[in-house]
Amino acid sequence: MRNILNLNKGWLFAKNTADTAVKEGVQVDLPHSWNAEDGFDGGNDYFRGSCLYTKTLCKAELPAADLYYLEFRGANSSADVFINGNKLAHHDGGYSTWRVNITDAMTDSTEIAVIVDNAPNDTVYPQMADFTFYGGIYRDVNLICVSNSHFDLDYYGAPGIMITPTVNGADASVEVEVFVTDLKEGQKIAYTVYDKDEKELYRIESAEKKVVFDIKDVHLWNGRKDPYLYCCEAELIENGEVIDNVCSRFGCRTFKIDPDNGFILNGEEYPLRGVSRHQDRWGVGNALLPEHHREDIELICEVGATTIRLAHYQHDQYFYDLCDEKGLVIWAEIPYISKHMPGGRENTVSQMKELISQNYNHPSIVVWGLSNEISIGGSDEDLLENHRILNDLAHSMDKTRLTTIAAVSMCKMDDPYLQIPDVVSYNHYFGWYGGDTSMNGPWFDKFHETHPTIPIGCSEYGCEALNWHTSDPKQGDYTEEYQSLYHEELIKQLFTRKYIWATHVWNMFDFGADARAEGGENGQNHKGLVTMDRKYKKDSFYAYKAWLVSPEVDPFVHICSKRYIDRVEEVTKVTVYSNLPEVELFVNGESIGKKTAKDHFFYFDVKNVGESAIVAKAGELSDESVIRKVDEMNMDYVLVEKGAVLNWFDVTVIDGRFSLNDKISDIMSCLRGKLWFASFGMTLKKKMDANKKGEKKAGGFEVNLKDAGGSGLMDMMGGFSILRLSSMMSMMNISFTKEELLKLNKQLNKIRKPKKKN
């Protein structure tokens, strides 16, 4: 009978070595990452290299078995396994399960040595992306003890059982296929289907490796409404004794993605409105425990999401299980991201095989993601061929699901790359990385008009917010107030276009991106609706909850900007979110009125005198906050960027003249501004050429800078101030000195702003 022993306890860890003879180090328990502290502290200097994990097994303490397999649930990003000094295996890819048969190399005392390496290379994905590539054995390690005859353990980390339900009216046909190593004559397989309460429904004993169950009056897996799961167990039987077994839950459902009506589940329109998730968190990196996964899924369910894009790699099997249980519809993808590497094709294929083989039985998964923003530098033939190979592979391995990609804004609508997968989504940041929020909806309308037969979704959108605050939020200010305004607008634009097959906020949680240097807290991407430590739900979290959660399920009322107490204005705006139809606001115990809002966003003008206690009431619910009148702005609310060459309040501003704090689109609204920006563009180009020896690349990304007329990447830049653009460029190794910035500001101060038309 199969025995699975967890080996997480008691490993010796030695950093920065690939020498298996090293016997010194520190004791650690798995899961473990050596970047749990330096992976999100900024500077893009987290350790990337080889580290050694060792552990000794005493064979006398192990269950008796014919074969012993080591199972790694995740080791990033490449690993070599040595048993008693002999190298047995190498694996490339840091996010999937893989196994090693160690039987023949074992002795009475068996030393396991694993060299894990997250150093840069040009063959294993990911190598360029806006997140930290945490090194370590950061998921479970098990020892699987089996008989010679057993359900397969050698094929791409797969579970050895593949379940394919087909719904036919009120019934379902369920094909179950098992993969058995060394199946002997006389052995047979018992297949048993159980309902959600573990009651036996059907049983078949057969010598065949493939059987079909007919389930009458099937109970459908119906998303968050009713995520019903069956279970199938397969037992390998010899002489009446079970010598191995595997089991897997499954769900019966139909779905399609319609270019006009969006996602359809079990014959009914089921809008996919949700979030993307990175797995890491404060203090542990990506070395998560089960309770971390459970906390994440509960927060995602609380916000009302019906879908998760599990970016940008394969996530823990436990999390896919939770998605099945909670009824979340899932986009699963491989880390083929940002930079196409001609030498990485084999790795994209192996990672796709692992992703599909290991996750085939999860009813929550509906699309396989081929790549993310991979065409940021354009689509050449090698990139296109790589995608065709992956697309064909996904369809050959799984005929029940669709394929998709996440294209970046600069990818043109006629790019042949978009014609490869079944459905398409775009990553758009109009209103944050250039442009403005009003551009989002019309862009999707244009795509839908241009490609009426291609389902289109929004795979990323968002903006960053930290604990900065203002009564006059502006694009790029990193305030919680601007993030709220941004998401209010995006919700109204995206959620009212039912042809958009899925929307995924970027991101549910702040996450580690050690190269980032913006927002005043380096080393993180702060676009999350929740902070990286999961301790604080930003106001925008409640904007989504107001739209997505029924008041019958979880009624609430939430006052925004609770952390923004000191305010200088005589009359201030108080924003309230609620999924209830009416909100009444009280100031120091007196009602200032009731309001209704079909969009769930309630705005009140409040006189700001002394200290005011604010109470919002909706039905039987209430929420409270405090505001206080002050004469001068509290600078604790104002962004001061760590290590910034220049902050916005240090810039000389002359009334009626431009400065570094002005948006590019405003500067280019007059002839002198266009001429100045053309000169600035040439300065940028020279810095890029000097930095990358004429390759016009920044940080590995190809950048398309044109003249002052603007095209390519610059079409998105209108919403950036010059100062913010210079700060963003610093993350791509293109820097300006303080003297250079002050000189540019002095030039802008000479240009008059056009008079506003009445």
Legacy VTK file of the C-alpha trace (Angstrom):
# vtk DataFile Version 3.0
C-alpha trace
ASCII
DATASET POLYDATA
POINTS 758 float
0.000 0.000 0.000
1.247 3.481 -0.847
2.791 5.433 2.029
3.591 9.124 1.790
6.009 10.551 4.369
6.484 14.298 4.717
10.187 15.232 4.860
9.867 18.942 5.682
11.606 18.768 9.055
15.316 18.971 9.769
17.300 20.047 6.703
20.800 21.514 6.813
20.979 24.638 4.656
24.195 26.153 3.284
24.006 29.366 1.302
26.003 30.254 -1.794
27.513 26.865 -2.504
27.110 24.069 -5.038
29.466 21.730 -3.160
27.577 18.684 -1.853
30.473 17.921 0.501
29.716 21.000 2.629
28.673 19.913 6.138
28.219 23.291 7.777
25.130 25.424 7.689
21.931 26.221 9.558
19.035 23.931 10.435
15.835 24.797 8.591
12.414 23.300 8.113
10.663 23.386 4.775
9.085 25.265 3.160
12.062 27.611 3.022
13.311 30.463 0.864
16.669 32.168 1.183
15.072 35.379 -0.132
12.452 35.648 2.615
13.978 38.964 3.706
16.036 40.382 0.834
13.460 39.525 -1.842
11.332 42.631 -1.267
13.535 45.217 0.453
14.502 47.052 -2.741
17.732 47.539 -4.608
17.353 44.587 -6.988
20.148 42.922 -5.057
18.487 39.842 -3.591
20.690 36.777 -3.611
20.504 34.739 -6.796
22.748 31.711 -6.925
23.202 28.149 -5.703
22.396 26.855 -2.237
22.593 23.405 -0.674
19.980 21.456 1.290
20.966 18.144 2.918
19.115 15.567 4.982
19.804 11.965 6.057
17.254 9.137 5.968
17.549 5.977 8.031
16.096 3.162 5.927
15.171 1.086 8.967
12.757 3.851 9.982
10.977 3.885 6.621
7.954 1.793 5.630
8.866 -1.365 3.711
8.411 -0.810 -0.019
9.755 -1.889 -3.383
10.343 1.674 -4.590
11.027 5.047 -3.013
10.395 8.358 -4.769
11.374 11.813 -3.611
8.637 14.299 -4.462
9.381 18.019 -4.650
6.338 20.280 -4.785
8.393 23.360 -5.686
12.103 24.257 -5.805
13.060 27.470 -7.569
14.258 27.541 -10.161
16.608 24.681 -11.096
17.673 21.779 -8.913
20.080 18.835 -8.855
19.450 15.844 -6.609
22.307 13.766 -5.201
21.888 10.545 -3.217
24.969 9.483 -1.269
27.050 11.708 -3.523
25.649 10.379 -6.809
23.718 12.770 -9.012
20.348 11.263 -9.913
18.285 14.067 -11.393
18.117 17.614 -12.690
14.953 19.687 -12.952
14.325 23.081 -14.554
11.265 25.062 -13.515
10.573 26.409 -10.057
6.822 26.118 -9.669
5.774 22.541 -10.393
5.867 19.105 -8.774
8.595 16.676 -9.832
9.820 13.325 -8.559
13.002 11.261 -8.416
13.249 7.480 -8.031
15.993 7.046 -5.424
15.510 3.324 -4.718
18.689 1.914 -6.234
20.903 4.600 -4.706
19.638 4.144 -1.153
21.651 2.521 1.634
20.996 1.942 5.315
21.833 5.599 5.874
20.958 7.720 2.864
22.176 11.283 2.451
19.985 13.503 0.281
21.665 16.592 -1.132
19.754 19.081 -3.245
21.444 21.986 -4.970
18.874 24.663 -5.813
19.818 27.532 -8.108
17.885 30.711 -8.950
20.774 32.431 -10.761
20.067 34.186 -14.072
20.314 32.105 -17.238
18.903 32.115 -20.755
17.034 28.801 -20.838
14.706 28.578 -17.811
11.678 30.830 -17.374
11.132 33.315 -15.849
14.199 35.512 -16.240
12.650 38.952 -16.649
9.480 39.981 -14.875
8.124 42.464 -12.367
8.346 40.101 -9.407
11.003 38.467 -7.273
12.248 35.001 -8.232
12.552 33.632 -4.698
15.073 30.817 -4.367
14.664 27.751 -2.197
12.780 24.523 -1.596
9.678 26.514 -0.789
6.995 23.814 -0.915
6.649 20.348 0.604
9.065 17.494 0.051
7.648 13.968 0.410
8.919 10.418 0.239
6.465 8.202 -1.656
6.821 4.511 -0.880
5.165 2.130 -3.387
5.143 -1.404 -4.762
6.729 -2.322 -8.082
3.230 -2.187 -9.544
1.903 1.294 -8.852
0.059 4.215 -10.297
2.556 6.147 -12.363
4.924 8.541 -10.614
7.270 9.321 -13.488
5.197 11.391 -15.910
5.674 15.130 -15.306
4.599 15.001 -11.666
1.077 13.909 -12.636
-1.215 12.145 -10.131
-1.612 8.976 -12.230
-5.363 9.443 -12.733
-7.122 11.576 -15.345
-10.849 12.315 -15.051
-12.851 13.762 -17.953
-16.525 14.506 -17.269
-18.945 15.262 -20.123
-22.343 16.686 -19.250
-25.255 15.419 -21.348
-28.459 17.163 -20.340
-29.327 16.130 -16.793
-26.688 13.374 -16.751
-22.936 13.113 -17.096
-20.524 10.635 -18.600
-17.266 10.470 -16.645
-14.234 8.879 -18.265
-11.568 7.786 -15.799
-8.147 6.815 -17.103
-5.316 5.582 -14.901
-1.655 5.125 -15.683
-0.053 2.081 -14.091
3.613 1.132 -13.978
4.382 -2.607 -14.227
0.770 -3.802 -14.336
0.881 -7.584 -13.977
-1.459 -10.270 -15.223
-4.156 -10.996 -12.671
-4.040 -7.532 -11.166
-7.159 -5.419 -11.502
-8.283 -1.901 -10.758
-11.247 -0.919 -8.623
-12.779 2.434 -9.520
-15.139 4.058 -7.012
-17.042 7.336 -7.321
-18.153 9.111 -4.142
-20.448 12.063 -3.641
-19.539 15.200 -1.704
-20.399 13.476 1.575
-18.105 10.514 0.754
-21.050 8.221 0.078
-20.243 5.533 -2.493
-22.240 6.038 -5.685
-20.659 3.725 -8.275
-17.982 1.033 -8.343
-16.351 -0.812 -11.234
-13.672 -3.499 -11.002
-11.794 -4.018 -14.243
-8.502 -5.017 -15.800
-8.857 -2.000 -18.097
-7.017 1.263 -17.511
-9.952 3.300 -18.787
-13.579 3.080 -17.682
-16.677 5.249 -18.017
-19.246 6.083 -15.336
-22.716 7.348 -16.181
-23.953 9.674 -13.442
-27.711 10.194 -13.507
-29.131 13.560 -12.412
-25.630 14.899 -12.071
-24.992 17.597 -9.487
-23.125 20.316 -11.389
-20.087 22.240 -10.221
-21.627 25.683 -10.559
-19.006 28.211 -9.549
-19.423 30.110 -6.308
-23.154 29.388 -6.340
-22.659 25.669 -5.778
-19.113 24.237 -6.128
-20.157 20.598 -5.908
-17.334 18.058 -6.030
-17.354 14.316 -6.594
-14.365 12.095 -5.836
-12.967 9.132 -7.725
-10.638 6.612 -6.098
-8.667 4.033 -8.054
-7.228 1.020 -6.225
-4.698 -1.417 -7.665
-5.665 -4.889 -6.405
-3.590 -8.070 -6.332
-4.955 -11.281 -4.806
-7.703 -9.322 -3.111
-5.276 -6.873 -1.478
-4.974 -3.185 -2.303
-1.335 -2.537 -3.168
-1.659 1.065 -4.361
-4.314 3.729 -4.581
-4.865 7.239 -5.886
-7.873 9.512 -5.669
-8.904 12.831 -7.100
-11.874 15.115 -6.775
-13.635 16.305 -9.913
-16.552 18.474 -10.926
-19.054 18.208 -13.747
-19.708 21.437 -15.614
-19.965 22.939 -19.063
-18.574 26.276 -20.106
-17.967 28.355 -23.170
-16.540 31.789 -23.810
-18.684 33.838 -26.164
-17.316 36.926 -27.950
-20.562 38.831 -27.283
-21.888 37.384 -24.028
-18.697 36.601 -22.118
-18.276 33.538 -19.933
-21.122 31.036 -19.825
-21.200 28.371 -17.102
-23.643 25.481 -17.356
-25.643 27.333 -19.989
-26.011 30.589 -18.028
-24.095 33.840 -18.277
-21.638 33.943 -15.394
-19.552 37.149 -15.405
-15.927 36.511 -14.500
-14.947 39.478 -12.377
-11.984 38.908 -10.144
-8.332 39.319 -9.306
-4.849 38.061 -10.033
-2.798 36.485 -7.285
0.911 36.349 -6.578
1.715 33.774 -3.922
4.361 35.563 -1.832
3.896 37.502 1.365
5.771 39.562 3.922
8.295 37.679 6.049
8.237 34.330 4.227
8.581 35.162 0.536
6.963 32.292 -1.343
7.492 29.655 1.389
3.820 29.522 2.324
2.060 27.368 4.886
-1.493 26.010 4.428
-2.914 28.712 6.666
-1.480 31.363 4.334
-3.284 29.832 1.365
-6.520 29.623 3.340
-6.270 33.271 4.376
-5.740 34.297 0.750
-8.744 32.364 -0.534
-10.974 33.769 2.209
-9.972 37.343 1.360
-10.548 36.723 -2.343
-13.974 35.284 -1.597
-14.788 38.206 0.705
-14.129 40.736 -2.051
-16.673 38.886 -4.193
-14.408 37.569 -6.933
-15.720 34.859 -9.222
-12.371 34.269 -10.905
-8.632 34.293 -10.181
-5.790 34.575 -12.613
-3.022 32.562 -10.941
-0.053 34.528 -12.139
2.570 34.085 -13.419
3.410 30.446 -12.771
1.992 27.212 -11.423
0.644 27.641 -7.879
0.528 25.173 -5.014
-1.760 22.175 -5.505
-3.420 23.011 -2.218
-4.492 26.375 -3.578
-6.041 24.797 -6.689
-7.912 22.480 -4.320
-9.231 25.493 -2.425
-10.344 27.088 -5.691
-12.283 23.916 -6.551
-13.937 23.961 -3.129
-14.849 27.644 -3.216
-16.042 27.688 -6.834
-13.489 30.165 -8.218
-12.994 29.992 -11.990
-9.269 29.812 -12.710
-6.812 30.953 -15.365
-3.647 28.845 -14.911
-0.431 29.723 -16.725
3.272 29.076 -17.124
5.957 31.733 -16.478
6.652 32.409 -20.159
6.857 36.133 -19.510
8.203 39.494 -20.706
11.263 38.387 -22.618
11.235 35.655 -25.251
14.406 33.566 -25.023
15.251 31.543 -28.148
17.027 29.025 -25.912
14.031 28.611 -23.623
11.584 26.802 -25.913
12.193 23.370 -24.399
11.524 24.792 -20.949
8.207 26.352 -22.003
7.135 22.962 -23.345
8.144 21.033 -20.220
6.502 23.577 -17.907
3.280 23.430 -19.944
3.288 19.620 -19.796
3.722 19.779 -16.022
1.021 22.403 -15.579
-1.594 20.478 -17.556
-0.640 16.987 -16.365
-0.716 17.966 -12.701
-3.863 20.101 -12.840
-6.077 18.369 -15.402
-8.649 17.179 -12.850
-9.394 20.587 -11.302
-12.858 21.761 -12.396
-11.992 25.320 -11.429
-9.496 25.683 -14.302
-11.013 26.752 -17.630
-8.076 28.257 -19.569
-4.378 27.518 -19.942
-2.283 30.682 -20.242
0.448 30.456 -22.871
2.360 33.627 -21.983
2.275 37.084 -20.405
3.418 40.315 -22.102
5.846 38.256 -24.129
5.447 40.514 -27.172
6.529 43.665 -25.343
9.522 43.793 -27.685
7.535 42.772 -30.769
6.606 39.391 -32.270
9.272 37.627 -34.310
8.822 34.265 -36.020
10.592 32.284 -33.307
8.237 33.717 -30.684
5.199 32.976 -32.847
6.342 29.416 -33.521
6.911 28.863 -29.788
3.315 29.934 -29.159
1.918 27.706 -31.884
3.775 24.760 -30.367
2.402 25.535 -26.887
-1.107 26.087 -28.204
-1.097 22.783 -30.107
0.405 21.003 -27.098
-2.299 22.315 -24.759
-5.053 21.206 -27.134
-3.512 17.787 -27.666
-3.172 17.193 -23.914
-6.538 18.675 -22.971
-9.447 18.823 -25.402
-11.815 20.193 -22.762
-10.257 23.612 -22.105
-9.269 26.723 -24.027
-5.999 28.599 -24.371
-5.342 32.275 -23.752
-2.611 34.910 -23.563
-2.112 38.164 -21.677
-0.992 40.742 -24.231
0.511 44.079 -23.271
-0.993 47.432 -24.328
1.697 48.080 -26.937
0.735 44.872 -28.773
-1.176 46.023 -31.837
-4.628 44.648 -32.515
-3.466 43.113 -35.807
-0.455 41.313 -34.325
-0.480 37.664 -35.538
0.350 36.659 -31.973
-3.286 37.379 -31.077
-4.568 34.876 -33.627
-2.938 31.850 -31.958
-4.910 31.170 -28.730
-8.645 30.562 -28.428
-9.310 33.715 -26.400
-7.326 36.867 -25.678
-6.864 39.225 -22.756
-4.933 42.485 -22.480
-2.948 44.094 -19.693
-3.939 47.771 -19.711
-2.917 50.490 -17.280
-4.515 53.559 -18.846
-4.830 55.956 -15.965
-1.676 54.742 -14.256
1.125 54.009 -16.732
0.084 56.822 -19.011
-3.162 57.667 -20.718
-6.186 58.223 -18.512
-8.913 56.031 -17.091
-11.454 57.037 -19.751
-9.408 55.229 -22.414
-10.070 51.728 -21.075
-13.662 51.059 -22.115
-13.353 52.598 -25.594
-10.206 50.548 -26.242
-12.110 47.323 -25.587
-15.004 48.546 -27.734
-12.550 49.123 -30.567
-11.045 45.644 -30.209
-14.513 44.071 -30.073
-15.481 45.944 -33.225
-12.239 45.030 -35.000
-12.287 41.345 -33.957
-15.968 40.461 -33.358
-15.223 36.722 -33.242
-12.347 36.874 -30.715
-13.404 36.899 -27.043
-11.537 39.711 -25.318
-10.778 40.122 -21.608
-8.762 42.378 -19.312
-6.051 40.323 -17.647
-4.403 43.165 -15.721
-5.376 46.647 -14.631
-4.603 48.567 -11.478
-2.621 51.306 -9.795
-0.425 51.586 -6.737
-1.464 52.844 -3.330
0.425 53.150 -0.083
-0.338 55.080 3.087
-0.285 58.449 1.309
-3.333 60.697 1.239
-4.761 63.787 -0.443
-8.021 65.604 -1.091
-6.926 66.235 -4.667
-5.876 62.809 -5.986
-3.917 62.716 -9.223
-2.569 59.992 -11.441
0.806 58.804 -10.192
0.555 60.162 -6.647
0.440 56.691 -4.990
-2.360 57.792 -2.664
-5.104 55.518 -1.448
-7.556 58.142 -2.711
-6.332 57.960 -6.313
-6.420 54.173 -6.263
-10.047 54.392 -5.159
-10.955 56.835 -7.930
-9.150 54.699 -10.489
-10.976 51.514 -9.509
-14.344 53.258 -9.266
-13.947 54.290 -12.880
-12.573 50.959 -14.095
-15.354 49.030 -12.370
-17.984 51.104 -14.159
-16.249 50.783 -17.526
-15.344 47.095 -17.452
-18.186 45.510 -15.506
-20.873 47.063 -17.728
-19.427 45.535 -20.920
-20.660 41.973 -20.778
-18.702 40.926 -23.878
-15.495 41.191 -21.790
-15.065 37.531 -20.926
-13.007 38.087 -17.761
-11.482 40.924 -15.753
-8.615 40.435 -13.333
-7.451 43.242 -11.042
-3.699 43.500 -10.769
-3.291 42.532 -7.973
-5.181 41.086 -5.031
-2.131 41.508 -2.787
0.958 43.702 -2.824
3.915 41.503 -3.746
7.684 41.421 -3.835
9.409 43.055 -6.797
12.881 43.816 -5.518
13.829 45.935 -8.540
11.045 48.430 -7.906
11.947 51.844 -6.532
8.762 53.881 -6.359
5.947 54.835 -4.066
8.199 55.449 -1.066
8.617 51.781 -0.132
11.077 50.088 -2.442
11.033 46.418 -3.360
7.300 45.900 -3.747
4.571 46.319 -6.310
1.806 48.086 -4.356
-1.109 47.618 -6.742
-2.740 45.166 -4.349
-6.204 45.618 -2.913
-4.633 44.234 0.274
-1.161 44.842 1.702
1.575 42.219 1.366
1.218 41.193 5.023
-2.570 40.755 4.506
-3.186 43.085 7.463
-4.853 46.034 5.707
-7.634 46.085 3.125
-7.279 49.224 1.052
-10.393 51.255 0.277
-10.512 49.890 -3.268
-11.062 46.413 -1.793
-14.460 47.641 -0.610
-15.276 49.223 -3.976
-15.200 45.717 -5.487
-17.047 44.202 -2.555
-19.809 46.766 -3.062
-20.280 45.667 -6.687
-19.679 41.944 -6.404
-21.138 40.825 -3.072
-24.877 40.534 -2.646
-26.268 42.347 0.423
-28.149 39.142 1.207
-24.807 37.384 1.569
-22.634 39.991 3.313
-24.117 43.492 3.714
-21.641 46.210 4.643
-20.920 49.926 4.707
-17.394 51.369 4.582
-16.096 54.917 4.983
-13.022 55.568 2.844
-9.822 57.391 3.823
-9.912 56.513 7.514
-6.147 56.986 7.675
-6.511 60.521 6.252
-7.511 62.527 9.332
-5.806 65.943 9.111
-7.309 68.007 6.257
-6.751 71.634 5.306
-9.853 72.394 3.180
-12.962 74.106 4.545
-15.256 71.529 2.935
-14.020 67.996 2.378
-15.395 65.060 0.429
-16.250 61.885 2.305
-16.692 58.759 0.185
-18.673 55.751 1.369
-18.919 52.320 -0.281
-21.827 49.978 0.381
-23.747 47.189 -1.310
-26.929 48.509 0.301
-29.084 50.974 -1.680
-29.032 53.955 0.692
-26.469 55.555 3.000
-27.012 58.280 5.589
-24.050 60.290 6.897
-23.817 61.796 10.370
-21.301 64.442 11.468
-20.937 64.840 15.228
-24.274 63.115 15.672
-26.227 65.218 13.162
-27.444 63.833 9.846
-26.278 65.725 6.772
-28.498 63.694 4.493
-29.243 60.407 2.797
-28.033 59.357 -0.628
-28.716 56.551 -3.067
-26.213 55.349 -5.653
-26.716 52.719 -8.323
-22.939 52.432 -8.641
-22.562 51.763 -4.880
-20.307 54.812 -4.450
-21.746 57.517 -2.156
-20.197 61.005 -1.968
-20.856 63.593 0.729
-19.541 67.136 1.164
-18.697 67.711 4.824
-17.832 71.018 6.504
-14.402 70.633 8.052
-14.416 72.416 11.412
-12.397 71.318 14.433
-12.566 67.570 14.945
-15.533 65.740 13.479
-16.798 62.248 14.184
-18.172 60.765 10.982
-20.701 57.917 11.012
-22.148 56.260 7.906
-25.302 54.195 8.309
-26.825 51.763 5.839
-29.736 49.743 7.108
-28.736 48.360 10.483
-25.018 48.720 9.736
-22.645 51.579 10.464
-19.003 52.596 10.066
-17.016 55.367 11.738
-14.101 57.693 11.037
-12.631 60.998 12.197
-11.445 64.108 10.368
-9.668 67.152 11.788
-9.246 70.689 10.430
-5.602 71.795 10.230
-3.974 74.892 8.785
-1.124 73.168 6.944
-0.876 69.859 5.125
0.349 67.024 7.319
3.531 65.948 5.523
3.154 62.432 6.900
0.537 62.007 4.173
2.864 63.204 1.399
4.992 60.810 -0.622
8.703 61.204 -0.061
10.375 58.631 -2.276
13.201 56.669 -0.679
16.398 57.462 -2.538
14.624 59.814 -4.968
16.862 62.285 -6.762
14.087 64.857 -6.533
10.593 64.842 -4.991
7.664 66.739 -6.482
7.521 69.331 -3.678
11.200 70.206 -4.287
10.429 71.279 -7.870
10.257 75.012 -8.605
6.760 75.782 -9.890
5.927 79.155 -11.499
2.295 80.099 -11.920
1.254 79.787 -15.559
4.461 77.969 -16.564
5.281 74.283 -16.968
7.447 72.245 -14.616
8.610 68.673 -14.117
5.362 68.080 -12.218
3.213 68.578 -15.312
1.820 65.767 -17.432
3.416 65.014 -20.768
0.045 65.398 -22.505
-0.294 68.929 -21.110
3.250 69.889 -22.069
2.662 68.648 -25.611
-0.542 70.679 -25.949
1.468 73.628 -27.277
4.168 73.970 -29.947
6.989 74.967 -27.586
6.085 72.050 -25.330
6.232 69.633 -28.269
9.641 70.957 -29.282
10.887 70.636 -25.705
9.611 67.071 -25.464
11.268 66.154 -28.756
14.560 67.331 -27.252
13.844 65.396 -24.051
13.121 62.299 -26.142
16.535 62.603 -27.774
18.122 62.835 -24.319
16.336 59.641 -23.284
17.428 57.888 -26.455
21.067 58.815 -25.870
20.901 57.464 -22.330
19.358 54.223 -23.584
21.950 53.859 -26.304
24.762 54.477 -23.851
23.260 52.042 -21.357
22.665 49.208 -23.803
25.336 49.930 -26.408
22.958 51.064 -29.105
20.397 48.296 -28.673
17.652 50.739 -27.610
16.807 48.501 -24.677
16.155 49.310 -21.070
16.452 46.576 -18.527
15.975 44.027 -21.295
12.729 45.568 -22.560
12.764 47.021 -26.041
11.488 50.564 -25.880
9.851 52.266 -28.853
10.476 56.012 -28.465
9.400 58.138 -31.404
9.467 61.845 -32.128
7.330 64.465 -30.415
4.286 63.318 -32.362
4.367 60.227 -30.209
3.595 56.615 -31.095
4.278 53.148 -29.743
5.066 53.213 -26.043
4.794 57.000 -25.938
1.086 56.823 -26.759
0.626 55.631 -23.178
2.825 58.239 -21.568
0.502 61.241 -21.679
-0.560 60.783 -18.074
2.983 60.750 -16.693
4.618 63.804 -15.264
8.183 64.281 -16.473
9.428 63.737 -12.923
7.531 60.461 -12.573
8.720 59.281 -15.976
12.322 59.925 -14.945
11.713 57.940 -11.738
10.202 55.038 -13.683
13.144 55.016 -16.081
15.498 54.565 -13.133
14.056 51.066 -12.647
15.342 50.322 -16.155
18.867 51.508 -15.389
18.341 54.930 -16.995
19.028 57.663 -14.470
19.063 61.449 -14.217
21.146 63.437 -11.774
19.598 66.134 -9.611
21.424 68.747 -11.674
20.010 67.326 -14.921
16.479 67.358 -13.548
16.789 70.925 -12.257
18.091 71.996 -15.664
15.105 70.354 -17.378
12.759 72.061 -14.925
14.355 75.437 -15.629
13.714 74.895 -19.343
10.073 74.029 -18.693
9.627 77.072 -16.448
10.221 79.211 -19.556
7.246 77.708 -21.425
3.860 79.299 -20.846
0.860 77.053 -20.327
-1.877 77.553 -22.939
-4.860 79.488 -21.702
-7.781 77.230 -20.888
-10.754 77.584 -23.185
-14.052 78.461 -21.542
LINES 1 759
758 0 1 2 3 4 5 6 7 8 9 10 11 12 13 14 15 16 17 18 19 20 21 22 23 24 25 26 27 28 29 30 31 32 33 34 35 36 37 38 39 40 41 42 43 44 45 46 47 48 49 50 51 52 53 54 55 56 57 58 59 60 61 62 63 64 65 66 67 68 69 70 71 72 73 74 75 76 77 78 79 80 81 82 83 84 85 86 87 88 89 90 91 92 93 94 95 96 97 98 99 100 101 102 103 104 105 106 107 108 109 110 111 112 113 114 115 116 117 118 119 120 121 122 123 124 125 126 127 128 129 130 131 132 133 134 135 136 137 138 139 140 141 142 143 144 145 146 147 148 149 150 151 152 153 154 155 156 157 158 159 160 161 162 163 164 165 166 167 168 169 170 171 172 173 174 175 176 177 178 179 180 181 182 183 184 185 186 187 188 189 190 191 192 193 194 195 196 197 198 199 200 201 202 203 204 205 206 207 208 209 210 211 212 213 214 215 216 217 218 219 220 221 222 223 224 225 226 227 228 229 230 231 232 233 234 235 236 237 238 239 240 241 242 243 244 245 246 247 248 249 250 251 252 253 254 255 256 257 258 259 260 261 262 263 264 265 266 267 268 269 270 271 272 273 274 275 276 277 278 279 280 281 282 283 284 285 286 287 288 289 290 291 292 293 294 295 296 297 298 299 300 301 302 303 304 305 306 307 308 309 310 311 312 313 314 315 316 317 318 319 320 321 322 323 324 325 326 327 328 329 330 331 332 333 334 335 336 337 338 339 340 341 342 343 344 345 346 347 348 349 350 351 352 353 354 355 356 357 358 359 360 361 362 363 364 365 366 367 368 369 370 371 372 373 374 375 376 377 378 379 380 381 382 383 384 385 386 387 388 389 390 391 392 393 394 395 396 397 398 399 400 401 402 403 404 405 406 407 408 409 410 411 412 413 414 415 416 417 418 419 420 421 422 423 424 425 426 427 428 429 430 431 432 433 434 435 436 437 438 439 440 441 442 443 444 445 446 447 448 449 450 451 452 453 454 455 456 457 458 459 460 461 462 463 464 465 466 467 468 469 470 471 472 473 474 475 476 477 478 479 480 481 482 483 484 485 486 487 488 489 490 491 492 493 494 495 496 497 498 499 500 501 502 503 504 505 506 507 508 509 510 511 512 513 514 515 516 517 518 519 520 521 522 523 524 525 526 527 528 529 530 531 532 533 534 535 536 537 538 539 540 541 542 543 544 545 546 547 548 549 550 551 552 553 554 555 556 557 558 559 560 561 562 563 564 565 566 567 568 569 570 571 572 573 574 575 576 577 578 579 580 581 582 583 584 585 586 587 588 589 590 591 592 593 594 595 596 597 598 599 600 601 602 603 604 605 606 607 608 609 610 611 612 613 614 615 616 617 618 619 620 621 622 623 624 625 626 627 628 629 630 631 632 633 634 635 636 637 638 639 640 641 642 643 644 645 646 647 648 649 650 651 652 653 654 655 656 657 658 659 660 661 662 663 664 665 666 667 668 669 670 671 672 673 674 675 676 677 678 679 680 681 682 683 684 685 686 687 688 689 690 691 692 693 694 695 696 697 698 699 700 701 702 703 704 705 706 707 708 709 710 711 712 713 714 715 716 717 718 719 720 721 722 723 724 725 726 727 728 729 730 731 732 733 734 735 736 737 738 739 740 741 742 743 744 745 746 747 748 749 750 751 752 753 754 755 756 757
